[in-house]
Amino acid sequence: MMDKWFNNKWFIRGISLFIAVMLYMMVSIDNVNHQQPGAGIPGITDGERVLQDVELTVLYDEDRYVVTEAPETVDVQLQGPQNLLMLQIARPQYEVFIDLRDQGAGEHYERVQYSGFQSELSVRVDPSTVRVTLQELQTSSFPVQVELLNEDEMESGYAAGSPSVTPSSVDVTAAEGLVNQIATARAFVDLSGVSESVDESVEVLLYDESGNEIDLIPDPPAVDVTVPVTSPNKEVPVRIDREGELPDGAAVTSIQPNPSTVTVFGPPDAIDEINFITGLTVDLSEITGSTVIELDVPVPEGAERVEPETIEVEVEIDEEETRVLSNFPFEITGLDEIYQVELLDPERAVFDLEVIGTSMVLARISSGDIEAFIDLDGLDAGEHSVPLTVTGPQNLRFDYDVDEVDIRVYDEEDAEEASTQSSPESIEEEQEDDVIEDEDDDDLSDEEESEEDDEEQEDDVTEDEDEQDADSS
């Protein structure tokens, strides 16, 4: 008989269910007995449970007021059937609160209310009455102050500029008493190791007059801060090059860049090698009169940027005039000490030089501003044709018929055979003699002109006397 029962699957299932129910009841009763004194069988005996640190909700008009003082939690004691206690704890769908929605600003002593507990349970809240303080909401605006930290720890040579912030102010909405404590709104930017401009979003913190942080959140809570970082820089002049030719009869009075210097930014080792800016060219063939040209300033190799990026170049043009400097001397340079030189053609170290430019430029120069020379550097003994070089101030052209000077270079052994006029010293003496002769000629001319003036004055006196005699007769 028993074997048939055990062979029946429904009998086995029923026995298993019965054992499971009995085990559940035994475990439940054991847990309740450990947690609550006097606990009994669920649903049959009563028990007691204490819910600790239950959140206390304050209901109030949040558009007008703010809670500045209220307890955050309370304890709730529950009594009733064990099964209901267990269900209540397993499903915590309850709320503990105080209702101040009809109350205004000030201190309020209110009884704690609750909802969501089983009606068969006895509920007691500790404390049953609490003090809550409401204050009126106040909104104030505060300008954001950007504070730069660790500027001395930036990359060598770099410097921070004036920061900019967007938005420039934040709003704070809180209890009037808290808002009145706010002295500043600050945003901090750390510049440690910075070598380029900073552009980031930074949290805004609020502080009272003593520098203590106030735990309030402004609106917006963060702002966009830009800190320009200036790299090492150097001010250098601008050099204007020229190409092309002006129309016939025109000459340059001046070519003046504005500004005449620019600032180069970049690593110190790069800008230290930059002494001036090149690559700016004025094409004279495109100019017909005085004008102002805008040119882009190139960034030198190794530099990061230049300021300004463009400059204006004022070009002043006027009519061309010519001034002739007769017997203008040229120097002999670069001759090795073991050699001497003899001039063959021309035989004297002078030539006629035409200086061409505007009247304003010609009026500002003297013969001392112009240099003429032949360079004998590297020449060995023998006859040579050496180019004649003439240099002088800007905005001038030079015209001369001696393109090359024929010379003979010889050593000391041939010195006795050479004419004493051939040495550079004798050439300089000749130039001095020429100058003296020119001065004597000028003095002689001045004396002759003076004598002629005296004779003319005597003739005028004689004529006046003759006229007086004629009148008297």
FIDOKE-276346 format. One line per 4 residues: number of its first residue (from 1); their letters; for each residue x, y negated, z negated of C-alpha. Coordinates in steps of 0.5 Angstrom, whole numbers, plus 2048, in hexadecimal, padded with zeros to 3 digits. Layout:
<pts>
NUM	a	X,Y,Z; ...
</pts>
This chain:
<pts>
1	mmdk	800,800,800; 805,7FB,7FE; 809,7FD,804; 803,7FB,809
5	wfnn	803,7F4,805; 80A,7F3,806; 80A,7F5,80D; 804,7F0,80E
9	kwfi	807,7E9,811; 802,7E5,80E; 803,7E8,807; 80A,7E6,807
13	rgis	808,7DF,809; 804,7DE,804; 809,7E1,7FF; 80E,7DC,801
17	lfia	809,7D6,801; 807,7D8,7FA; 80F,7D8,7F8; 810,7D1,7FB
21	vmly	80B,7CE,7F8; 80D,7D1,7F1; 814,7CF,7F2; 812,7C7,7F4
25	mmvs	80E,7C7,7EE; 814,7C9,7E9; 819,7C4,7EC; 814,7BE,7EC
29	idnv	812,7C0,7E5; 819,7C0,7E3; 81B,7BA,7E6; 815,7B6,7E3
33	nhqq	817,7B9,7DC; 81E,7B6,7DD; 81C,7AF,7DF; 816,7AE,7DB
37	pgag	815,7B0,7D4; 80F,7B3,7D3; 80E,7B5,7DA; 809,7BA,7DC
41	ipgi	806,7BE,7E2; 805,7B9,7E8; 7FE,7B7,7E8; 7FD,7BA,7E1
45	tdge	801,7B6,7DC; 803,7AF,7DC; 80A,7AC,7DD; 80D,7A5,7DD
49	rvlq	812,7A2,7E2; 816,79C,7E2; 818,798,7E8; 81E,794,7E7
53	dvel	820,78E,7EB; 81A,78D,7EF; 81B,787,7F4; 816,781,7F2
57	tvly	813,77E,7F8; 811,776,7F7; 80C,774,7FB; 80C,76C,7FD
61	dedr	80B,767,802; 812,768,806; 810,762,80A; 810,75D,805
65	yvvt	814,760,7FF; 81A,765,7FD; 81B,769,7F7; 821,767,7F3
69	eape	820,76B,7ED; 81D,772,7EC; 81E,779,7EA; 820,77E,7EF
73	tvdv	81E,784,7EC; 819,787,7E7; 818,78E,7E4; 812,792,7E5
77	qlqg	80F,797,7E0; 80A,79C,7E3; 806,7A1,7DF; 801,7A6,7E1
81	pqnl	800,7AD,7E4; 807,7B0,7E6; 805,7B2,7ED; 803,7AB,7EE
85	lmlq	809,7A8,7EB; 80D,7AD,7F0; 809,7AA,7F6; 80A,7A3,7F4
89	iarp	811,7A4,7F4; 812,7A8,7FA; 80E,7A2,7FE; 810,79B,7FB
93	qyev	80B,797,7FF; 80A,792,7F9; 80B,78B,7F8; 80D,787,7F2
97	fidl	80C,77F,7F3; 80A,779,7F0; 805,774,7F4; 807,76D,7F4
101	rdqg	804,76B,7FB; 7FF,766,7F8; 805,763,7F3; 809,75D,7F4
105	ageh	810,75B,7F3; 812,75C,7EB; 813,762,7E6; 80E,767,7E6
109	yerv	80C,76D,7E1; 809,772,7E5; 806,779,7E3; 809,77E,7E7
113	qysg	804,782,7EC; 805,788,7F0; 801,78C,7F5; 802,793,7F8
117	fqse	802,798,7F2; 7FD,79D,7F1; 7F7,79B,7ED; 7F7,7A1,7E8
121	lsvr	7FE,79F,7E6; 7FF,79A,7E1; 804,794,7E3; 808,790,7DE
125	vdps	80D,78A,7E1; 813,788,7DD; 813,782,7DC; 80C,781,7DD
129	tvrv	80D,779,7DE; 813,776,7E1; 815,76F,7E3; 816,76C,7EA
133	tlqe	818,765,7EC; 816,762,7F3; 819,75C,7F6; 817,758,7FC
137	lqts	81B,75A,802; 81F,754,805; 823,754,80C; 829,750,80D
141	sfpv	82E,74F,812; 836,750,811; 83C,74E,815; 840,754,817
145	qvel	848,752,815; 84D,757,818; 853,758,814; 859,75B,817
149	lned	85D,760,813; 864,762,814; 866,75D,819; 86E,75E,817
153	emes	86D,765,819; 86C,763,820; 871,765,826; 877,761,826
157	gyaa	876,75A,829; 86E,75B,82A; 869,756,827; 862,756,825
161	gsps	85E,750,828; 857,74E,825; 852,753,825; 84B,753,828
165	vtps	845,756,825; 83E,758,828; 839,757,825; 83C,751,821
169	svdv	837,752,81B; 833,758,818; 82D,758,814; 82C,75B,80D
173	taae	825,75C,80A; 824,75E,803; 822,75C,7FC; 823,754,7FB
177	glvn	828,756,7F5; 82C,75A,7FA; 82C,756,800; 82E,750,7FB
181	qiat	834,754,7F9; 837,754,800; 83D,750,801; 840,752,808
185	araf	83F,757,80D; 846,75A,810; 848,75F,815; 84F,762,814
189	vdls	854,763,81A; 85A,767,819; 860,765,81E; 865,76A,81C
193	gvse	869,76C,822; 865,768,827; 868,766,82D; 862,764,831
197	svde	85B,760,830; 856,763,82B; 84F,764,82D; 84B,769,828
201	svev	845,769,824; 846,768,81D; 842,769,817; 83F,763,813
205	llyd	840,763,80C; 83D,75E,807; 841,75B,801; 83F,756,7FB
209	esgn	843,750,7F9; 848,754,7F5; 849,759,7FA; 845,75F,7F8
213	eidl	842,763,7FD; 83A,762,7FD; 837,769,7FF; 832,766,805
217	ipdp	831,768,80C; 831,761,811; 82E,761,817; 831,763,81C
221	pavd	836,767,817; 83C,767,81C; 83E,761,821; 843,761,827
225	vtvp	849,75E,826; 84F,75C,82B; 856,75A,829; 85A,757,82E
229	vtsp	861,75A,82D; 867,756,831; 86D,759,833; 874,756,833
233	nkev	874,750,837; 879,74B,83A; 878,745,83E; 87C,744,844
237	pvri	87C,73F,84A; 879,741,851; 87E,740,857; 87A,73E,85E
241	dreg	87D,741,864; 87C,73E,86B; 87C,741,872; 87A,73E,879
245	elpd	87B,737,87B; 878,730,87B; 875,72D,881; 87B,728,884
249	gaav	87B,722,881; 879,724,87A; 87D,726,874; 87B,728,86D
253	tsiq	87B,723,867; 87A,728,862; 877,72F,860; 874,72F,859
257	pnps	871,735,856; 86C,734,851; 86D,737,84B; 874,737,84D
261	tvtv	875,73D,848; 871,743,846; 871,748,840; 873,74F,842
265	fgpp	870,755,83D; 873,75C,83C; 878,760,839; 87E,75C,836
269	daid	883,760,839; 880,75E,840; 87E,757,83F; 885,756,83C
273	einf	888,757,843; 883,752,847; 886,74B,847; 881,748,84D
277	itgl	87B,74A,851; 87C,74B,858; 878,74D,85E; 874,747,85F
281	tvdl	875,744,866; 873,73E,869; 872,73E,871; 874,738,874
285	seit	872,739,87B; 86B,739,878; 86B,732,875; 86A,72C,879
289	gstv	869,727,873; 869,726,86C; 865,72C,869; 864,730,863
293	ield	865,738,863; 862,73D,85E; 867,743,85E; 866,74A,85A
297	vpvp	86C,74B,855; 86F,752,856; 870,756,850; 877,758,84F
301	egae	87A,75F,84F; 879,762,848; 874,75C,845; 86D,75D,844
305	rvep	86A,757,846; 86B,74F,847; 867,749,845; 865,746,848
309	etie	863,74A,84E; 863,745,853; 867,73E,854; 866,738,858
313	veve	86C,735,85C; 86C,72E,85F; 86F,72D,865; 871,726,867
317	idee	873,724,86E; 875,71E,871; 879,71B,877; 880,71D,878
321	etrv	886,719,878; 88D,71A,879; 893,717,875; 89A,718,878
325	lsnf	8A0,719,874; 8A7,718,878; 8AD,71B,876; 8AA,720,871
329	pfei	8AF,724,86D; 8AF,72C,86D; 8B2,730,868; 8B6,736,869
333	tgld	8B5,73C,864; 8B7,743,863; 8BE,743,865; 8C3,748,862
337	eiyq	8C8,744,85E; 8CE,748,862; 8CB,744,869; 8CB,73D,86B
341	vell	8C6,73B,871; 8C7,736,877; 8C1,733,87A; 8C1,734,882
345	dper	8BA,731,884; 8B8,72C,881; 8BF,72A,87F; 8BC,726,879
349	avfd	8B7,729,874; 8B2,724,875; 8AC,724,87A; 8A6,720,87C
353	levi	89F,722,878; 898,720,879; 893,721,873; 88C,722,876
357	gtsm	886,721,871; 881,71C,86F; 882,715,86D; 881,717,865
361	vlar	885,71D,865; 88B,719,869; 88A,713,864; 88B,718,85E
365	issg	892,71B,860; 899,719,861; 89F,71C,864; 8A1,720,85E
369	diea	89B,724,85E; 89D,727,864; 8A2,72D,865; 8A6,72F,86B
373	fidl	8AB,734,86B; 8AF,73A,86F; 8B0,741,86B; 8B7,744,86C
377	dgld	8B5,74A,867; 8B8,750,86A; 8BC,74D,870; 8C3,750,871
381	ageh	8C9,74C,875; 8C7,74A,87C; 8C2,745,880; 8BB,746,87E
385	svpl	8B4,742,880; 8B0,741,879; 8A9,73F,879; 8A8,738,876
389	tvtg	8A3,738,870; 89F,732,86E; 89A,732,868; 896,72D,864
393	pqnl	88F,72B,861; 889,72E,863; 884,72B,869; 88B,729,86D
397	rfdy	88D,72B,874; 894,72B,876; 897,72A,87D; 89E,72A,87F
401	dvde	8A2,72C,885; 8A8,730,881; 8A5,737,881; 8AC,73A,880
405	vdir	8B3,737,87D; 8B9,73A,881; 8BE,73C,87C; 8C5,73F,87B
409	vyde	8C7,743,874; 8CE,744,873; 8D2,746,86D; 8D8,743,869
413	edae	8DD,745,86E; 8DA,741,874; 8D9,73B,86F; 8DF,737,872
417	east	8DD,738,879; 8D6,735,878; 8D4,72E,878; 8D3,72B,871
421	qssp	8CC,729,874; 8CA,730,873; 8CA,731,86C; 8C4,730,868
425	esie	8C7,72B,864; 8CA,727,86A; 8C2,728,86D; 8C0,725,867
429	eeqe	8C5,71F,867; 8C3,71E,86E; 8BB,71D,86C; 8BD,718,867
433	ddvi	8C1,714,86C; 8BB,714,870; 8B7,712,86B; 8BC,70C,869
437	eded	8BC,70A,870; 8B5,70A,871; 8B5,706,86B; 8BA,701,86E
441	dddl	8B6,701,874; 8B0,6FF,870; 8B4,6FA,86C; 8B7,6F7,873
445	sdee	8B0,6F7,876; 8AD,6F3,870; 8B3,6EE,870; 8B2,6ED,877
449	esee	8AA,6EC,876; 8AC,6E7,870; 8B0,6E3,875; 8AB,6E3,87A
453	ddee	8A6,6E1,875; 8AB,6DB,873; 8AC,6D9,87A; 8A4,6D9,87C
457	qedd	8A3,6D5,875; 8A9,6D0,877; 8A6,6CF,87E; 89F,6CE,87B
461	vted	8A2,6C8,877; 8A5,6C5,87D; 89F,6C5,881; 89B,6C2,87B
465	edeq	8A0,6BC,87B; 8A0,6BB,882; 898,6BA,882; 899,6B5,87C
469	dads	89E,6B1,880; 899,6B1,886; 893,6AF,882; 897,6A9,87E
473	s	899,6A7,885
</pts>
